[in-house]
């Protein structure tokens, strides 16, 4: 039997198995699977409890995919991970399909600063049912404009330039307006809405942190990443320092600080919900805050989940 035939999914009809033997039988079949192979279970009810039992006893060594989800019949493909394959992180999920970012945003799952967490861990922290989230991820998603780009296939130099010309430029263009608006609205409405004063202070702190962060990326980290790529392409280019890991760690720490400030602002504004009779400036501020947060998410995602891991991998490959 060849490898392709071995990896064809086998189907197990759970409805004909004695109840006390159902889970032991499924576990035995799963344990016998080769890495990369799959078992399809056919059932007359949602086998969700099996997912949690399998996760608890075998760990993150499988994927779970509903092929049919009721109301009379449930079919689930359980695929054993390849040897050494780790459960996908939020960042990896979004890096492969940017449309998934919209699902994570809706559910309050942080795929940029928190992008290194597995889906299971992130759902557990938020008190979300991971299978419900997986089902939501499998639904057709609206395609954002940025999803038309295959960021993962870009050279590191091109991706770094894209971040600078799109996201750094956005911050530099929009931050002055955001600071002016938040100060104006805080002065006018801060008496009745004390949280607006805190919002202004956090926007100011976020702006100061971001401007310094952009400068460090543009003058230190991004040039070094370009040097790494040039050397990998056979060019005799000197490196300005010994390793990319340390400056990447500094940038990721900056992202965490800015990300927490953005989360605080979102919470203070009740997810950018305007009070009754809000003036035009009030409405414009909340609109710009939400827009700024969305751009920040994409900015951090491109760096934390694509640019930085690829730069570290490139450096390791050349060492």
N, C-alpha and C positions, 0 to 999 in steps of 0.2 A: 504494500500500500504506500503511495507516495505522500509527501508532506501535505499537499493540497487536500487530498482525501481525508487525511487524519484530522485536519483542522475544520472540516465541515461540522456545523453545529449538530448535536444530537438532540432529540426531542424527548422529553419525559412528561407523560400524561399523569399528573399528580392526582387527578380525580379517581383513578382506579386503584390507588395505593391505600392500604389500611391507615387510618388517621395517625396512630401512634408511630408508624414507620415513615411518614411523609418526610419530615425534616431529616432524620438520619439517612434516608435514601438519597435525598438531594445533596446532602453534605458529602456522602460517599462518591456520588457521581461527580461533584465539583472537584473533590480532592484528586480524582483520577484523571482530570483534564490535563492535557499538555498546555504549557504556557502559550497563550494566544488563541487557544481553542475555546469554544463556547457551548453552553448547555441552554436549551430553550425549554422552559417549564410551562406546561399548559394547565390552567386551573380554572375553577368555577367561582373564585373570589380573589380579591386583591391580596397577593402574597407579601404585602408590605412587612409584616412581622419577620418574615424570613430574611429580608434585607438587613434588618438590625441585628438579628442573630448571627448572620454570616459575617457582618462587619465586626461584631464584637468578638467572635471566635476565630476569625481568619484575618481580620485587619483589612487595610486598604489594598487588597490584592486582586480586585475584580471591578468590572464595570457592570452597571445594571441598566438595562434599556427596555422600556415597555414597547412591545410590538403590537399588542392589543390591550386596551384598557377598559374592559367591561362594556355594557353592564352585565352580559351573560358570561362572557369568556375573557380571561386574562392570559396573555402570553408575555413572558419576560425572557429576554436573552441575558444570561449571566456569562460574561466572558472573563477568563482568567488572564491577568496581566502577564506580559512577557517577563522573563526572568530579569530582575533588577529594575523593572518599570515601576515608577512611583505614581501615586494618585495625583491627578492634575490639580494644580493650584488655580485660584481665581484668575491670576494674571495670565497663566498659560491658556486658560479657556478663552479669555478675551483676545489674547494675542492670535489665536487660531481663527476666531470668528468675532469680529468687533461688534456684531449685532447683539451678542450676549451681554454687552455692557449695559444695554437698556434694561434688561431684566434685573441685573444686579443693582442698578440705580433705583429701580422701582421698589426693590426689596430691602434697600439700605445696606447692601453688601459692598464693602470697600474693595474694589479690584485693583486700585492703584497703590496706595500706601500699604494696604493689607493684602496685596496681590500674592504674597508668598504662602498664604494659608490655603489648605485644601478646602474644597467645597464643604466637606463633612465638618471640618473644624469651624469654619465660618458660620455655617448654619447652626451648629451647636451653641456657639457664643451668642447668636441672635435669637435663639429659641425657635428657629424655623425647622420645619420638616423637610429633610433633605430630598426626599422623593418627590414632594410637591414642587420643590425648586427645580429638580431635574426635569420634571414634566413641563414646567414653565419654560425651561431652556430649550426644550425640544419643539415648542410651538414656533410657527413661522414668525419672524421678527421683521419690523420695518428696517429698511436698509438706510443707515445714516450716510451722509456724503463721504465721510472719511473711510467708511467700510469698502469703498471702491478701490482703496489703495491696499496693495499687498505689502505692508510695512516690513514683514519678516524677510522678504526677498531683497530688500534694498541693501546697498552697501552701507557700512557704518558711517562713512563720510557723508553720504547723501542723506541718511536719516538724521544725523546730527545737524546738518544744514537745514533740513526741513523743520526740525524742532526750533532752531533759532529764528528762521524766517517766518514761521507761522505762530508758534506759541510764545516764544520770547517777545516777538514783535507785538503780539496781542497784549501781553502784560504791560509792556512799555507804553502802548497807545492808550489802554483803557484804565490803568491804575490811577493816573491823575484825576480823571473824571470820577472814579469811584470814591477817591478820598474826598474830593470836593463835595460830592453828593451826600456822602455819609455824614460829613461834618455839618452841612446845611440842614439836613433832616434832623440830626441830633439836637442842634441848637433850637430848631423850630418846634419840635415835637417831643424832645427829651423829658420835659416836665411831666407830661401825661404818660409817656412810654419810656421809662428809665432804661429799658434794654437797648434803646437806640444809642445811648452814650457808650455802652459796652461794645455795641457793634462797631461804632466808629473807632474805638480804641483797638479792637481786634483787626479791623481793616488796616489801620495804621501799622500795627505790628506785622501783619501779613505782608504788607507792601515793602516794609524795610527788609524783612527776611528774604523776600523774593528777589528784590533788586540786587542784593549782595550775591544771592545764589546764582542768578543769571550771569553775573560777571565772572564768578568762579568757573562756571561751565564753559563760557565762551573763551576765557583766557588760559585756563589750565586743563580741564578734563577733556573737552572736545578736541583740542589740538593734539593731545596725547593719544586719544583713540584713533585719530587720523594717522598719526605716526605708526601706531601698531598695525593698522591695515596696510599702510604703504610698505612696511617691512615684510608683511605676510605676502605681498604681491611682488616681492623681489627687489624693492627699491632700497638703496643704502641710505636710510634715514636715521639720524641719531634720536634716541629716546630721552625725554627731558627728566624722567624719574623712573624708579625701579619697577613699580607695579601699579596696575590700574585699580586694584582692589581697595586700597586705602582711600583714594579720592572718591570712588564710587560709594563707599560706606558713608563718607561725609555728605555726599549729595543725597543719599537715601535718608539720612538723618534730617537734613533740611526739609526734604519732602514730608517726613513725619510731622515736623513742627508746623509747616504750612497747612498740611492736611487736617491737623487737629484744630487749628484756628478756623479753617473753613467749616469744619463740622460744628464748632461752637457757634459760628455766625448763623448757620442753617437752623440750629436748635433755638437760638435766641429769637429768630424771626418766624418760628413755628413753620419751618419749611417754606419761607418766603410768602406767608399768608398775610395779606393786607388787612388792617382793621377797617371798620366802616368809615366812610367819609375821608379816606386817605387822599391827600393832595397829589398832584401830578408828580412832584419831586419824590414823594414817598413811593409811589408806584414805580417810577423810573429806577429808583435805588434798588428796590427788590428785584426788578427785572435784570438789572446789571449784575447784582450779586449772584443770581442764579446762573446767568450766562458766564460769569467769571469762574464759578465753581465747575461748570461743565467743561470749560476749556482747561482748567487746572487738572481735572480728572484725566483728560486725554493726554495732556502734557506729561504728567507723572507716569501714566501707563506706558507711553512710548519709551520712556527712559528706564523705569524700574523693570518692566516686563520684556522689553525687546532689546534696546540699545545696550544697557549695562550687562545683561547676561551674555549677549553675543560678544561684547568686548572682552569679558573675563574668559570666555571659552576660547577666543582667538589667542589671547595671551598664553593660556595654558597649553594650547596646541603648539605654540612656537617655543615653549620652554624646554 
